[in-house]
Structure formats: structure tokens, C-alpha cells
């Protein structure tokens, strides 16, 4: 039994190295990867665990993914962690998710990888919906990393794609009302400058990955995803592996991106 297990592990490692070689020597790698972290609760349910345990393991997986993306040279990552609709879930679960978010933000403040790789961290969404303690930590993290420009890490928390578009429209409307902007000059570029992702050199994700087997975007980056390549994986987020990321990137590399042309 042990011999068989070791053989499987060895074969897995060989396949992983082969995939890494393929991806690293591929024509192009995505500059911006966005991921919908789905399946935490189902993962926990299948193991007879409380729902928030799935979120706990999912948060640990995010740390691994950051390492993998840095190794691949991915410049920007956007995680969909918690939507505006998710606040409708049972209060104990929401409270636990907020606790995990707070712990994760505290870890970012002392994470050497963030400083070493000059990763700018930003939380995108309707931050006023978050507990005050989380809001304060968001401000501290964003202030601590505001001058970093080598990599960008966005955490979509209290996020909704329609909400983002509405909020951008409100910002523009206020500027027009106050005489700071003429309605005649509003175009796509101006609108993009008022989105949550306006701080990024490349707002549009090249590749969007969703775990758990669901095949929809659920309002994620609705404006930015117009020409994104989509990859849906039948694996719950806590079980996501480096090999799954490599497969998704390899799939992206095999596609012909025409951008409507």
C-alpha cells in the first residue's frame, strides 16, 4: 500500500514538473489572473465540518496560491472572497468569515513576501459594509503597501460587480454635478478610472478561474471581464493544487485571443 502511494506521489511530481516546464516555456503567461474562491462550504460539509472551517482552509490556500503566482511571474491577482450577497448567510458564518478576514489582513502587515516582492494590496468592494475593525485593518494594509508597484493583490470583499458599476457611475455623476468633469468627455477610459480597480496598470483579467464546478461569474468583475478567458474547475477551493493552476494557465496559453477582431 505504502509503495503504491509513493509511486502515485512520484508520478504526480513528475507530471507537475512537466506542466511547469510547458507553462514556463509557453508563448504567453497571463499578466492578471482573477479567481473565484468557490466551494469552501461544500468542502466542509462533505467532511462533516462547520461551514467556516471551509473558509479557514480556504484562507490558507490563498497563501499558497500567492507563492505559486509569484513563482510564475504573474503581476496581478484578484481574489473573489466575499460578495455583497454573502451577507445574507447565517450571522455566525458571516462573523467567522470576518474574523478570518481580519486575521489574514493582520498577517499581510508582517508578511515578508509582500515587502520583498513589492506587492500592493487593496481590498475592493463596498468597504462600509465591513465591521469597523476590518475597515481599519484595510486602511493600514493599503497605506503600508501603497508605494509598491511590482505586483498587485486585490481582495474582493463585500464586492458586487453591479455595485462596482453603480458606485463608479455615482462618482462620475458627482464630479459632473460639481463642475469637475464635463459629461461630453465621459467615455470608457474615464469610466474605468472610477472603478475599484482603477489603481492597476492592467484592470482586465487575462484569465478568470472559478473552482467548485460552477460555471458562472456571479457578478465578478463584470466590466473588466469583457475579453477574459474563463476556466471552470471541478475542484473545491480548499483542494486547489499547484497543478490545477498550471493546467488553467496552460489552457489559457492554448487559446487564441482575438478581442473581437
N, C-alpha and C positions, 0 to 999 in steps of 0.2 A: 504493500500500500504506500509506504513512505517513498519507495523507489519510483513508483508511478507518479506520485505527487511532485517529486523533484524533477522528473522528466518533463512534466507539464509546465512547471515553472521555468525550466531551462528553455523550452520551446517558445514560451511567451516572451522571454527576454530577447531571444534571437529575433523574433518577429518585430518586437518593439524597436530594436536597433536597426532592422531593415527599413521599417517605416520612417524612423528618424532620418536615415540616410536619404530616402526618397524625398521627404519633405524638404530637408535642408538643401538638396540639390535641385529642387523643383524650379519651375520658371518664375514663380512669384509667390510670396507669402502675404497673407492678409496683414495690412497695417493696423486695422482696427477690428477687433473681434468683440462681439456682444453675445452674452449668454443669458438665457432664461433658466434660472436655477429651479427646476421643477421636479416634484416627486418626493420631497422631504417627508411629507406626512404619510404618504403611501408606503414609503420605505420603512418608516417607524411602525406603521400598522401591521405590516407583514411580519414584524419581529416582536409584536405584542408590546411595543414601547409607547410611551406618551408621545403625542404629536410633536411637542417641542424638542424631543430628543432627536428627531429627524433634522430639525433646524440646527441643533447643536453640531451634529455630524456634518451637516451641510456647510456650516461656517468653517469647520476645519478643512473641508475640501477646497474652499476658496483660497486658503493659504497655499495649498499645494498647486492649484491652478496658476496662481501668480508666479510661482517659481517656474512652472513649465512654459508660460508665455514669455517670461524674461529670457529663458534659455533659447527660445525660438526667435527672439528679437522682435516680438510683437510690440508696437509702440503704444497702442491704446487698447484698454479693456473696459467694457461696460457690463456690469452685472445687474440683472433684474432680480432684486432680493425681496421686495415687498411692495405691493400695489396699493392704491387708494382703496380698492375694493376689499383688500385683505383685512381692513379694519373691521369688517362685518363678521369676522370669525369670532369664536368664543373669547371672552375677555382674558381668561387665564393664558390662552395660547398667544394672543397678541402681546400680553405683558411679558411673556417669556421671550418672544422674538425681539422685543425692545431691549430686554436685558442683554440678550446675545449681541445685539447691535451696539449697545453701549460698551460691552467688553471688547468687542472687535475694534471699535474706534480707539479705545484706550491702548490696545496693542499696537495700532498703527503709529501712535505717537512715539513709541520706543522701538519700532521695527527697523533694524539696521538696513534691511533690504530697500526700504523706502528711501532712506538717505543715500545709500550707496548708488542706487540706480536712478536717483533723482526723479522719483515718481510723484507727480502731482495728484493728490487725492481730492475728489469732490463728490459730495452727496447730492444727487439730483432728484427733485420731486417737490411736493408741497411740504416743506420742512416745518411749517407752522402746525401741522398735524401730529408731529412727533412730540414725545414727552420733553419737558424743558431740559432735563439732564442730557438727553441725546442731542438736542439742539445746541447746547453749549459745547459738547464734545465735537460736533460737526464744525463749529466755528473754529475751535482750537486746531483741529486737524487741517482744515483748509488754510488757516493762517500759517501753520508750520510748514506747509508744502507749496505755498503759493508761488514761490520762485523757481520751483523745479520744472524742467521742460523736456526731459529726455523720454519720459513715459507718462501716460495719463491713465488713472484708475478712477472710473466713475461707479458709484454705488447708487442704483436707483431704489430709493427708499421713500415710501409714501408717494409713489410715482404712478402716473397715468398718462398715456400718450395723448389722449384728448385733452386732459387737464393741461399738459405742457403747451399744446397749441393755443388753448384758450388763454393761458397766462401770457404767452408771447403777444397775442392779439391785444390783451389789456395794456401791456407795457407800451406797445406802439400807439394805441388809442390815446393814452395819457400824454405821450410826447406830442402827438398831433394837437391835442386839446390845449397844451401849454405853449404851443408855438415852437417847440423844439425840433419838430420834424414835419415836412410837407407830405401830405397824402399822395402827391404826384410822384414822389421818389420811392414809394414803397414797392419793392419787388422781392423776389425770392431771397436774394442776398441780405437785404435789410431784415426780412422776417427771420432768417436763420441766425442773425446776430442777436436775436432776443429769445432764442431757445435756451433750455437748461444747459445744452452742450456747447454754447457759443464760445467757451474758453478754449476749445480744442482746435488744433490745426486741421484735423480731419473729423468732422462730425459724423459723417455717414459710415456705418459699419460696412466693411467689406464682406464679413461673414457673420451671420446670426445663428447660434446653436441653441436648440431647445432640447432639454432632456425629458425623460419620463414617457416618451412615446406620443405625447400630444402634438398635433400638427396645426398649430395656430400661433399667432404672435401675442394675443391677449393685450393689445394696446401698446406694445413695446416699441418705442422709437418710431412712431407712425410716420412722422415727417421724414426722418433720416433714413428709413429702410427702403426707400423707393427702388433702389437698384442693388440692394444687398442680396448676397447669395444665402439661401436658407438651408439648414441641415438639421433634421429632426432625428434624435437618437432614442432608441428604445432602452434606456437605462435611467434609473432614478439618480438624482443628483449626488447623493452621498456615495454612490457606487461608481461615479465617473472616474475614469482612469486616464493616465497619460496617453495610453494607446487610443482612447476614444477621441482625444483632442487631435492626435496625429492623423487619425482616419478622416476627421472632419476637414482638417486643413488640406489633406491630400485630395479629398473630393472637391474642395474649392479650387485647387490648382488645376484640376482636370476640366473645369467648366470654362466656356468661352463667354467672357463678359462683353456685351455689346452696348450696354447703356442706351437701348432704344434705337441704335443705328442699324 
